[in-house]
Amino acid sequence: YQSDQIVNIPVAHHDGNYFADADTLKSLNDNGQIAFRYVTAEGQLEAAANPNGSQENIAGIFNNKKNVLGMMPHPERHSDPAV
């Protein structure tokens, strides 16, 4: 995937969300550790696109080495049309 590419990943939640203090959010942004954000189908960063109230519409982040990804969406639900 490319930076700023829109990827359609199913969600299965409306509770848990990402939150952090201001320093952590700044660090994540400065270090390019935000992997995914909830956006509209057109790629607009809007509150209405955020299903759970995550800060800055964050849907997934990398650790500082970018070899571990934590995310709220559920890509495994894309694997079978029955789900």
N, C-alpha and C positions, 0 to 999 in steps of 0.2 A: 504494500500500500504506500501511497505517497502522502506527504504532509498536506493537510487541509482537504484530503479526499473524504467524501461522504461515504460511510459504510453503514448499511442497514443491519443492525443486530437486534434480535428480540430482547425485550425486557420482561421480567416476571416479578416485579416488585413495586411497591409504592411506599415501603417503609425504609429501611436502611438508606443512608446517604453519606456522602463524603463531606467531612468538615475538618478544618484545621485552623490553627492560629495564623495571624497575618504573616509572621516570619516564615512559617512552613509554606504557605501559599506562594509567597514571593520566591522562595528557594526553588519550589517545583517549577514555577514559570521560568525563572532565570536559567535553570539547568535543563529545560526541555523535557521534564519528566512527566508532563501530562500527556497521556497516550490518547485518550478519548474524551470528548465532551458531548453532552446532549445538545443537539441542534435541530432546527427545522429541516424539512426535506430539501429546502433550498440552501441549507448550510448556515442559516442565521442563528446566532447565539441569542436565544430569547428565553425568558422565564417560562413561557408556555410550552417549550420543548423539553423542559426539565421535569421528569415524572416524579421525582422524590425530594426536590429542594436541595440537592447537592450544591455546595458552594461553587461558584464560578462554573456551574453546569458540568462539573467534573464527573466523568463516568469511568475513568480508568487512569491509573498512574504507574510509572516505572519506579523501581528503586534507583539509587544513585548510580549504580553500574549499568542500568538499563537491561539487566538480564532476568529480572523478575517483574511480572505484570500482575497487578491487582485490578479487577474490574467488576462493576455491578451488572452490566448486561450479561445475557446468557447465550453465547454463540452456539452452545450445544443444542439449543432449540431450533437452530437452522438446519440440523442434520436430517430431519425426517418430517415430511409434510404433515404427518399425523399429529405431531406435537405443535 
